[in-house]
Amino acid sequence: MSIPTTVAEVIGKHVSFEVESIDRMYLNVYQPMLQRGGGVSVFFRQHRGEACATALVMSRMTRRFVQAIEKFSERHDVPIIPLGKGVRKEDVFHEHLQQFEDEQGVVMIGKAQEKATVYRTIKRRCAKTGKTYPWLMKSTAMVNHYYFYCVDKQFGPFFIKFCSYFPYNAKLCINGHEYAKRQLTNRGIGLEASDNAILYCDDVKALQRIADGLSAAKIDALLRRWLARLPHPFTPRDRRAGFLYQLSILQAEFALTQVLDRPLCGRIFFERVIRDNIDLGRPKNVQLIFDRRIQKNTPSRFRTRVMTQGVVPSLWVDYKSSTIKQYFKQQRAIRTETTVNNTRDFGMGRKIKNLTALRKMAFAANRRLLHVQQLDHDPTLGQDEFDELTQPTTVNGQRASGLKFGDPVVLAVLSALLIFRLLPRGFSNRDLRDHVAQLLVCPSDEFTLGRMSYHLRRLRLKGLITRISRTHRYEVTEDGLRAALLYTGSHSRVIRPLADALRHEHGLQQRLLQRIQPLVPTAAA
């Protein structure tokens, strides 16, 4: 078996199987009406008949909820374990999970003090009458949270974390890979699982169908199923009145796992990627990967980070509050993973109904990153294609001049094309002209509209760009991307370093001649 030398060869020839799947999802569980002071007032005054919403009536609800949790613990013989500061909650859960033998149920209840958003009542004084009155306000406080670590027969391990104080917001954490493992096991399909990944499966197509089937409706059904079993802070009457929990996306990870035929391929992949793609975090590259336009006022730190854990490197590219990362999973698989911490970074709402659109965007970002890395390492053209680019050609009776290799204007035009490769709306004459003028360090008015039209016509006839139907905008083709990477990559990695080396060598020779010339006897002497 040959040893791969490029990223393109690793991805193209040494991937045993791959799967796209939701990884970890962290969801808000909340009651929309109770996130505003007006809704809280309606709940206590109109629904429950209280005189007003005060800390006293809220504390009564809290006591009943905590008592229900303690009774649940005694009745089902589930331990309540304090989770102090610095304790890894997952480690404690996995210790108890190893001793859990039932198909599904509550494994343990963790208790931890954490900061939460709560409602308080303060006294205000009326300026006219001088009398005091209670005023409801949002605040933060350190309160007890209860982690219900459970196992579901469809989803596998997960947890629900309840705040013990009004409005009793909660968090739901699931894992898409655990869901897939449980579904494969239920269907009798053989698999090899390791940590948070599936490294082998007897039916890869079935695995991908299962991963694609993890929908917003199934996640919502999981929540409803377990809210009916666990202690609930709101009474059945409250729920019948419409005070129901809803789901929104707090954090979601979307992973593409590519299992390799041997570990050496993964090490070669990351050596090449980290060496040649350290600039992926620059804004012009980030906008290509995430398919989002980046302006001067876009709030974010655009950067690439190389992280090391032990001796295993990983590549991180940041966009606003979201991240796309690559790392070597269990020395067996390349994991490319987009982590969305704020759905509004991509123009989407937080509600769980947006999961389908968010999944599509994130998986496309993973594929774009890999596609750019592959082409960047293997943009080569055949001799015939190269000759067609560099020599004049005639297409449908129209003559197109050649793209002279090494010409500064040609390099500037092809470099600018890379910026627009993945933008859905393509680019216009003006868009390209502004970037080319910047690369040539000349005013935009010097690089005229007609001059840019000449280059656009040449690029179109040679198949490097295509016009978007019924518009005056263009998009870059696969041939155009490959040609641009070949021209710009060869110039930056071969021509320019070689020229610098030759100039350096020539300078050394000149200085050496200047030093030894006085020592050489002249003909007259």
Protein Blocks (a to p, Z undefined) as FASTA:
>chain_A
ZZdfbfklmmmmmcfbdcdddfddddddddfklmpfklmmmmmmmmnopabdcfklmmmm
mmmmmmmmmmmmmmnopacddddehiafklmmmmmmmmpcbfbdcfbdcddddddddddd
dddddfklopacdddddddddddddddddddfklopadddddfbdehiacddddfklmmm
mmmmmnopacddehjadfbdfblmlmmmmmmmmcfklmmmmmmmmmmmmccfbdfklmmn
opacddddfbdcdddddddfbfklmmmmmmmmmmmmmmmmpmklmmmmnopacdfklgcd
dddddddehjaccddddehjbccddddehhlaccdddddfbfklnopafbfklmmmmmmm
mmmmmmmmmmmmmmmmmmcccfklmmmmmpccdeehiacddddehiaklmmmmmmmmmmm
mgmnlpafklmmmmmmmmnopafklmcfklmmmmmmmmmmnopaccdehiabdcddfklm
mmmmmmmmmmmmmmmmmmmmmmmmmmmmmmmmmmmmmmpccfkZZ
